[in-house]
Protein backbone atom coordinates (compact mmCIF):
# COMPACT_ATOMS: atom_id res chain seq x y z
CA UNK A 1 0.00 0.00 0.00
CA UNK A 2 1.38 3.41 -0.98
CA UNK A 3 1.81 6.22 1.53
CA UNK A 4 -1.04 8.18 -0.08
CA UNK A 5 -3.39 5.21 0.22
CA UNK A 6 -2.34 4.65 3.82
CA UNK A 7 -2.94 8.31 4.65
CA UNK A 8 -6.44 8.13 3.18
CA UNK A 9 -7.13 5.00 5.20
CA UNK A 10 -6.01 6.74 8.39
CA UNK A 11 -7.99 9.89 7.59
CA UNK A 12 -11.15 7.90 6.93
CA UNK A 13 -10.83 6.08 10.26
CA UNK A 14 -9.95 9.28 12.11
CA UNK A 15 -12.85 11.24 10.62
CA UNK A 16 -15.28 8.57 11.79
CA UNK A 17 -13.77 8.73 15.28
CA UNK A 18 -13.64 12.54 15.51
CA UNK A 19 -17.14 12.80 14.06
CA UNK A 20 -18.57 10.20 16.42
CA UNK A 21 -16.90 11.25 19.68
CA UNK A 22 -15.78 14.81 19.03
CA UNK A 23 -12.31 16.30 19.24
CA UNK A 24 -12.23 16.22 23.03
CA UNK A 25 -13.03 12.52 23.39
CA UNK A 26 -11.60 10.88 20.27
CA UNK A 27 -9.05 8.13 20.91
CA UNK A 28 -5.86 7.89 18.85
CA UNK A 29 -5.54 4.28 19.96
CA UNK A 30 -8.95 3.49 18.48
CA UNK A 31 -8.10 5.40 15.31
CA UNK A 32 -4.88 3.44 14.88
CA UNK A 33 -6.71 0.18 15.50
CA UNK A 34 -9.48 0.99 13.01
CA UNK A 35 -6.90 1.97 10.38
CA UNK A 36 -4.79 -1.11 11.06
CA UNK A 37 -1.67 0.88 11.93
CA UNK A 38 0.33 1.74 15.04
CA UNK A 39 0.08 4.97 17.03
CA UNK A 40 3.70 5.87 16.17
CA UNK A 41 2.73 5.74 12.49
CA UNK A 42 -0.03 8.29 13.11
CA UNK A 43 2.55 10.69 14.49
CA UNK A 44 4.98 9.87 11.69
CA UNK A 45 2.39 10.79 9.06
CA UNK A 46 0.61 13.72 10.72
CA UNK A 47 3.00 14.98 13.39
CA UNK A 48 0.49 15.27 16.24
CA UNK A 49 -3.10 14.72 17.30
CA UNK A 50 -3.90 18.26 16.16
CA UNK A 51 -2.18 17.65 12.84
CA UNK A 52 -4.33 14.57 12.24
CA UNK A 53 -7.49 16.37 13.29
CA UNK A 54 -6.76 19.37 11.04
CA UNK A 55 -6.25 17.02 8.10
CA UNK A 56 -9.61 15.39 8.87
CA UNK A 57 -11.36 18.77 8.95
CA UNK A 58 -9.85 19.79 5.62
CA UNK A 59 -10.77 16.49 4.00
CA UNK A 60 -14.31 16.47 5.40
CA UNK A 61 -14.98 20.08 4.43
CA UNK A 62 -13.58 19.73 0.92
CA UNK A 63 -15.49 16.52 0.21
CA UNK A 64 -18.79 17.91 1.52
CA UNK A 65 -18.52 21.14 -0.47
CA UNK A 66 -17.50 19.26 -3.62
CA UNK A 67 -20.35 16.79 -3.10
CA UNK A 68 -22.94 19.52 -2.61
CA UNK A 69 -21.72 21.28 -5.75
CA UNK A 70 -21.60 18.06 -7.77
CA UNK A 71 -25.13 17.00 -6.80
CA UNK A 72 -26.46 20.32 -8.03
CA UNK A 73 -24.33 20.25 -11.17
CA UNK A 74 -25.14 16.66 -12.14
CA UNK A 75 -28.85 17.14 -11.52
CA UNK A 76 -28.85 20.40 -13.44
CA UNK A 77 -27.33 18.71 -16.47
CA UNK A 78 -30.33 16.37 -16.47
CA UNK A 79 -32.76 19.23 -15.96
CA UNK A 80 -33.93 17.81 -12.63
CA UNK A 81 -32.68 19.86 -9.69
CA UNK A 82 -33.19 18.29 -6.26
CA UNK A 83 -34.44 20.52 -3.48
CA UNK A 84 -31.68 22.21 -1.44
CA UNK A 85 -32.65 19.99 1.49
CA UNK A 86 -32.33 16.85 -0.65
CA UNK A 87 -28.94 18.08 -1.87
CA UNK A 88 -27.66 18.14 1.71
CA UNK A 89 -28.83 14.61 2.47
CA UNK A 90 -27.53 13.21 -0.82
CA UNK A 91 -24.11 14.75 -0.17
CA UNK A 92 -24.03 13.31 3.36
CA UNK A 93 -25.01 9.75 2.48
CA UNK A 94 -22.59 7.36 4.26
CA UNK A 95 -20.54 10.30 5.50
CA UNK A 96 -22.56 11.93 8.29
CA UNK A 97 -19.39 12.03 10.44
CA UNK A 98 -18.01 14.66 8.07
CA UNK A 99 -20.70 17.09 9.17
CA UNK A 100 -20.05 16.25 12.84
CA UNK A 101 -16.31 16.78 12.40
CA UNK A 102 -16.84 20.29 11.06
CA UNK A 103 -19.65 21.25 13.47
CA UNK A 104 -17.88 19.92 16.57
CA UNK A 105 -18.87 21.71 19.78
CA UNK A 106 -15.97 20.14 21.69
CA UNK A 107 -13.38 21.76 19.43
CA UNK A 108 -11.45 24.44 21.37
CA UNK A 109 -10.70 27.78 19.75
CA UNK A 110 -7.01 27.25 20.42
CA UNK A 111 -6.80 24.10 18.31
CA UNK A 112 -5.27 24.34 14.81
CA UNK A 113 -8.38 22.78 13.27
CA UNK A 114 -10.72 25.43 14.67
CA UNK A 115 -10.01 28.09 12.03
CA UNK A 116 -10.37 25.59 9.20
CA UNK A 117 -13.65 24.32 10.65
CA UNK A 118 -14.95 27.89 10.86
CA UNK A 119 -14.12 28.53 7.21
CA UNK A 120 -15.93 25.40 6.07
CA UNK A 121 -18.88 26.22 8.32
CA UNK A 122 -19.20 29.60 6.62
CA UNK A 123 -19.25 28.04 3.14
CA UNK A 124 -21.66 25.27 4.15
CA UNK A 125 -23.91 27.79 5.90
CA UNK A 126 -24.08 29.88 2.75
CA UNK A 127 -24.84 26.85 0.57
CA UNK A 128 -27.36 25.35 2.98
CA UNK A 129 -29.17 28.65 3.50
CA UNK A 130 -30.78 28.06 0.10
CA UNK A 131 -33.23 25.87 2.00
CA UNK A 132 -34.57 28.82 3.98
CA UNK A 133 -37.65 30.64 2.67
CA UNK A 134 -37.22 33.82 0.64
CA UNK A 135 -39.55 35.64 3.03
CA UNK A 136 -36.78 35.96 5.62
CA UNK A 137 -35.15 38.59 3.41
CA UNK A 138 -37.73 41.04 4.79
CA UNK A 139 -37.34 39.85 8.39
CA UNK A 140 -35.36 41.77 10.96
CA UNK A 141 -31.86 40.68 11.94
CA UNK A 142 -33.00 38.90 15.10
CA UNK A 143 -35.57 36.84 13.19
CA UNK A 144 -33.00 35.86 10.58
CA UNK A 145 -30.46 34.97 13.26
CA UNK A 146 -32.93 32.79 15.17
CA UNK A 147 -34.18 31.10 12.00
CA UNK A 148 -30.64 30.20 10.97
CA UNK A 149 -29.95 28.85 14.46
CA UNK A 150 -33.14 26.77 14.43
CA UNK A 151 -32.39 25.52 10.94
CA UNK A 152 -28.90 24.29 11.73
CA UNK A 153 -29.89 22.86 15.07
CA UNK A 154 -32.65 20.84 13.42
CA UNK A 155 -30.47 19.71 10.53
CA UNK A 156 -27.60 18.73 12.84
CA UNK A 157 -29.95 16.76 15.09
CA UNK A 158 -31.38 14.97 12.07
CA UNK A 159 -27.90 14.13 10.78
CA UNK A 160 -26.93 12.80 14.20
CA UNK A 161 -30.04 10.57 14.21
CA UNK A 162 -29.24 9.44 10.67
CA UNK A 163 -25.66 8.52 11.60
CA UNK A 164 -27.07 5.77 13.84
CA UNK A 165 -29.30 4.51 11.02
CA UNK A 166 -27.09 4.58 7.90
CA UNK A 167 -29.45 2.25 6.04
CA UNK A 168 -31.90 5.13 5.53
CA UNK A 169 -31.79 6.59 2.01
CA UNK A 170 -31.38 10.37 1.48
CA UNK A 171 -34.85 10.76 -0.05
CA UNK A 172 -36.36 8.87 2.87
CA UNK A 173 -34.64 11.29 5.25
CA UNK A 174 -36.00 14.29 3.34
CA UNK A 175 -39.54 12.91 3.41
CA UNK A 176 -39.27 12.05 7.09
CA UNK A 177 -37.89 15.50 7.92
CA UNK A 178 -40.69 17.30 6.07
CA UNK A 179 -43.37 14.98 7.43
CA UNK A 180 -42.38 15.55 11.06
CA UNK A 181 -41.45 19.23 11.03
CA UNK A 182 -44.77 20.45 9.63
CA UNK A 183 -46.98 18.98 12.40
CA UNK A 184 -44.42 19.96 15.01
CA UNK A 185 -44.70 23.58 13.93
CA UNK A 186 -48.50 23.33 13.89
CA UNK A 187 -48.58 21.79 17.37
CA UNK A 188 -46.42 24.58 18.76
CA UNK A 189 -48.84 27.25 17.53
CA UNK A 190 -52.15 25.40 17.91
CA UNK A 191 -51.88 24.25 21.53
CA UNK A 192 -54.33 26.16 23.69
CA UNK A 193 -54.82 26.45 27.46
CA UNK A 194 -56.85 23.21 27.57
CA UNK A 195 -54.05 21.14 26.01
CA UNK A 196 -51.39 22.85 28.09
CA UNK A 197 -53.32 22.23 31.31
CA UNK A 198 -53.61 18.55 30.43
CA UNK A 199 -49.82 18.27 30.35
CA UNK A 200 -49.32 19.79 33.78
CA UNK A 201 -48.53 17.59 36.81
CA UNK A 202 -51.52 16.71 39.01
CA UNK A 203 -50.50 19.05 41.82
CA UNK A 204 -50.07 21.97 39.43
CA UNK A 205 -53.47 21.35 37.85
CA UNK A 206 -55.07 21.17 41.31
CA UNK A 207 -53.54 24.50 42.32
CA UNK A 208 -54.08 26.20 38.98
CA UNK A 209 -51.53 27.97 36.86
CA UNK A 210 -52.41 31.37 38.19
CA UNK A 211 -52.93 30.58 41.86
CA UNK A 212 -50.61 32.03 44.43
CA UNK A 213 -49.18 29.77 47.08
CA UNK A 214 -46.30 29.73 49.45
CA UNK A 215 -43.39 27.48 48.54
CA UNK A 216 -42.77 24.61 50.94
N, C-alpha and C positions, 0 to 999 in steps of 0.2 A: 504494500500500500504506500502510495506517495505521501509526502509531507502534506500537500494540499488536501488530499483526501482524508488524511488523519485529522487535520485541523477542522475540516467540515464535520467529521464525525464527533469530535469533541464539542464543537460549537452547538451542534444539534442536541447533544445530551445535556450540555450546560444550560441552553435556553429552556429546555423542558424543566430543569431543576429550578432555575431562577424564576421562571414563570409560575411554577407550582407553589414554591415556598417563599419567594421574595428574596431580595438581596440579603436581608438581615439573617435569614434562616437557612439559606442554601448550603449544602454540604459539598465541599470539594471531593471528599472521599466518595460520596455517592455519585458525583459527576464522573470521576475517574473510573469507578466500577461500571457505570452504565456505558461509558465509551470504550471500555476494555483496555484501559491504559493505567499507568501508575500516576500517583500524585506528582512525583518529580517531573514527569513528562509534561504535565499541565504547566508547571512553572517554566520548563524549558521552552515551551511553545509561546506562552503568553506573558511570562514574566512575573505575574502576581495574580491574586484573586481579582483585584480591580481591573487588571489588564484583560483577563478572561471575560469579566462581566461587561466591560466596555465593548469588547468585540461582539458579544451576544446582542447588545443593544443596537449596535450598528447593523448587524446582519438582520435582526428582527425588523427594524425600522425600514431598511432598504427593501426587504422582501415584501413587507406589507404595502408600502407605497407603490412599488412596481406592480404588485398583484391588483391593487385597486385600480390603477391606471390601465392595466391590461384587460381587466374584465370590462371596463367601459369601452375600451378601444375595440376589442374583439366583438363585443355585442353591437357596437355602432356599425361595424363593417357589415354586419348581417341585417342591419336596420331594426334591431330589436333590443333597445336599451333596457337593462334591468332597473328597478327602482334603486335609488341611492342606498336604501336599507339593505336590499338584496345584494348589492355590490359589496357591502361590508361583510356580510355573512359568507358570500362566495369566496372572498379573499382570505377569510379566516378559517376555512374548512381544513381540519387536521392540523391547524397551527394556532389554536387559541392562546397558547403560552406566549406567543409573540406579543400579543396585545398586553398580556399581564406583565411581561418583562419591561415594556415601555411605560405602562401606567402602574408603576410599582410604588406603593405608598411607604414601603420600608426603606426606600433608597435615600440615603442622606445627601444633603446638598454638597457636602464636602467630597463626595465620591467622584472619581473621574467620569463615570458613566452618566452622572446627573445632567450635565449640560447637553450631552448627545440625546438623552431621553427627552429633554425639554424641547429640543429642536424638532424631533420627530413628532412629539405631541402636537406642536403648533401646526405642522403640515397635515397630520391626520385630522386634527380638529377642523381645519379649513375644508378638507375634502369631505369629511363626514357631515359638516354643517349643511350640506346640500339636502339632507333629510329633513331639515327644519322648515316649517311653513314660511312662505313669503310674507305673511302678515306680520311677522316679528320685525320687519324692517321699519314699521311705523310705531313699534313699541318703545317705551323708554329704556334707558340703559339698565336699570334694575331688572325689568322684565326679561330683557334679552340675556342678562347674566344668569338669572335663575333658570331660565329655560335651557340654556346651554348646560348648566350644572345638572339639571334633572335628566336631560338627554343622555349625557355621558355616564351618569350614575346608573341609569336604567340599562343602557347598552352594556356597560361593564359587568353589571350583575348578570345579565343574560348570557354574556360570553363565559363568565365563571360557571354558570349552571351548565352551559353547553360543553365546557371542557371535561365535565364528569360524565357526559353522555355523547361521546364522539360519533356514535352511530347515527345521530340525527343529521339529516341532510340540510343544506343551507335554506332551501325553499321552505322546508318544514319549520325551520326556526323563524323565518320571516312570518309565515302564517300564524304560528303560535304567538309570536310577539304582538302582532296586530290584533289577534283574537282576544288576548288577555288585557291589553292596555286600554282598549276602548271601554269595556265594562268597568274597569277599575276607575277610569276617569269619571264615568257616569255615576258610579257608586259614591265617589267622593263629593259630588255636587248634589246628588239627589237625596242623600240621607237626611231625614228630618228629625225633630225632637223625639218622635215616637221610636224610631229605630235606634237612636243614640241611647235613649233611656233603657231600651231592652238590653244593651250591651253592658250596662253598668253593673257592678257587684250588688248583691242583695242589700247590703247595709246602706250603700249609697242611694239605691232606689227608695229604700224605706225612709231615709232622711230627706231626700229630694235634693236636686242639684243646687237650688237656690237657698236652702235652709241654712241658718246660722247655728253653729254648735261649737261648744268648747272642745278643743283637742284633749284627748286623754293621755 
